[in-house]
Amino acid sequence: MFSIMAMDKTFLIAFGIIIGIYILYKLLFGKSQLDEEFEHKYNKILTSDEYKVKGQYDK
């Protein structure tokens, strides 16, 4: 009986640590609003006719 309770407690602690690491990862390495704005502007410049250079290949 005691070993089952200890195993459950260990499992809950390990599960909590895994969830904590996941949340920390999302906070530190998640995409920010600035990254999304930069990516949107970058893609607009790459695909826009306004910024094409003479002789540039179509993508």
Summary of the structure (lengths in Angstrom):
residues: 59
radius of gyration: 24.5
end to end distance: 66.7
largest distance: 78.4
contacts: 91
relative contact order: 0.06
helix: 73%
strand: 0%
